[in-house]
Amino acid sequence: MKIKASLQITTLLTSASCFATNTYQVATSLYSQDKLVAAPTMVVEADKMASITMGNGFSYDLTVKPNQDGTAGVITAVTFGDSTISPSFTVKYGKKTTIEIGAQKLILLVSKVDS
């Protein structure tokens, strides 16, 4: 009887951990021609796209895909006016990452949020 109860508890704990969602805070700064355009900070769930749109023609889509080695893949699409950049890259948690494409610069800081 004790073995059966122990197996049930282990199964419940394993099931609960399968449903735990990793959450990340992503601080972003977007520059166009060396001028700060937007600096949103979002809290996002792993593997789910988050989006924001602002009145000045700025929209931002972001997906964080965690890796096992303390890094995450980040997929973005940033539109400012009639220009869109869509960089995808790997970042280390807690460390700023910068990408420059033409006159636009994207700076990201991805941090894990304790759940």
N, C-alpha and C positions, 0 to 999 in steps of 0.2 A: 504494500500500500504506500509506503514511504517513497519507493522508487517511482511509482506512478505520479504521485503529487509533485515530486521533484521534476519529473519530465514535463509536466504541465506548466509549472512555473518557468522552467527554462524556455519552453515554447512561447509563452506569453512575453517574456522579456525579449526574446529574439524578434518576435513579431512587432513589438513596440519600437525597437531600434530600427526596423526596416521603414517605419513611417516617420521617423525623425527627419526633419528637413534642415539642411544646411542653409544658413542665412548669411549674407555678406553685405557689408556697407561699402559702397563705391563712391568715392569722392572724385569728381571730374572737373577739370578746367579746360575750356576750349578757347584757343586764341586764333584770331584771324588777322594776319598782317601785324603781328605783335600786340594786338589789342584784345583784352579779355572780352569774350562774347557772352559766355555763360559759365557758371560754376555750380552745377547741381550736385547734390549728394543724395543717393538713393539707397534704400535697403531692399535687397532682392533675394529671392529664393534661388537655389541652385537649379540650373537647367531650365529656368523659366524666363522668358523675355519680359523685360520691364521697359516701359516707354514713358517719355514726357514730351510735351509740346509747350513752347512758350510763345508769347505774342509777337516777338521780333523775328519770326520766320525760322525759329530754331526748333528742331525736333531731334530726339535722341532715343535710340533703341539699344538695349544692352542685354546680353546673356552671359552669365558666369557658369563655366563648366569646371567643377573642381577636379583636380588630379590627386593622386595618392602621395606625391612627393613635396607637398607644401606649396604647390603652385596651382594656378587656375588658368584655363583657357578663357579668353574674353573675346566675344564677338560683338562688334558695334556697327551701327549705322548712324552717322551724324549728318544732319542737313542744316545748313545755314544759308538762307536765301535760296539761290538756285544751284548751290554747290553741295554735293554729297560725298562724304568719304566713308568707306566701310572697312576699316582695319580689323584684323583678327590677330591676336597675339597671345603669348603666355606671360603671366605676371607672377611675381613672388608676393605672398601676403605681406602687407605692412611696408612695402617698398614702392616708391613712386616709379612709374614707367611713363616714358615720353615717346610719342610717335609724331613725326612731322611729315606732312604730305603737302607739297607746294607751299602755299602761304598759310596753311592751317597747322596748328599744333594741338595735340590732345595729350593731356596729362591725367593719369589714373592712379588712384591709391585704393587697392582692394584689401579689406580687412574682414576676418571672420567675426561674426557676431555670436557670442555664446548663447546657446539655447537651453 
